[in-house]
Amino acid sequence: MSVPERGTGVPRSVTDLARLPGWSVAVHATSRRWELAEYPGADGDDEVLVGLTPVARGLVAVIVWRNGTVEQHRRLPEEQACLAAWRFALGLRPG
């Protein structure tokens, strides 16, 4: 996956996603690290949820649920994971 140049307004981190409309980010109370980012949306009559969660040092799981069933699951470096999740969410109506 090619990553656009810096300064293009494309999210490169969960912090960037948190600044975008519709995205929510949960932060652990004591570690202050993010543990879940999600974007609820709709595709036709389907409810879709795009989620990210850290899984290992440097890797983030991108999970897409459609009507409560996992449709896609990928593990990527954070920058690529945020880009993939953002691109997927662009195709959804806000939920």
KASUL-V327297 format. One record per pair of residues at least 24 apart in sequence whose C-alpha atoms are under 7 Angstrom apart, sorted by sequence separation. I is the first residue (numbers start at 1). J is the second residue. D is the distance in whole Angstrom. If there is no record, write none. Layout:
# KASUL-V327297
I:J:D ; I:J:D
This chain:
# KASUL-V327297
50:85:7 ; 50:89:7 ; 43:92:6 ; 42:92:5 ; 43:93:6 ; 41:92:5 ; 42:93:5 ; 41:93:5 ; 42:94:6 ; 41:94:4 ; 42:95:6 ; 40:94:7 ; 41:95:4 ; 40:95:5 ; 13:78:6 ; 13:79:6 ; 12:79:5 ; 14:82:6 ; 13:82:6 ; 12:82:6 ; 11:82:6 ; 12:83:6 ; 11:83:6 ; 22:94:7
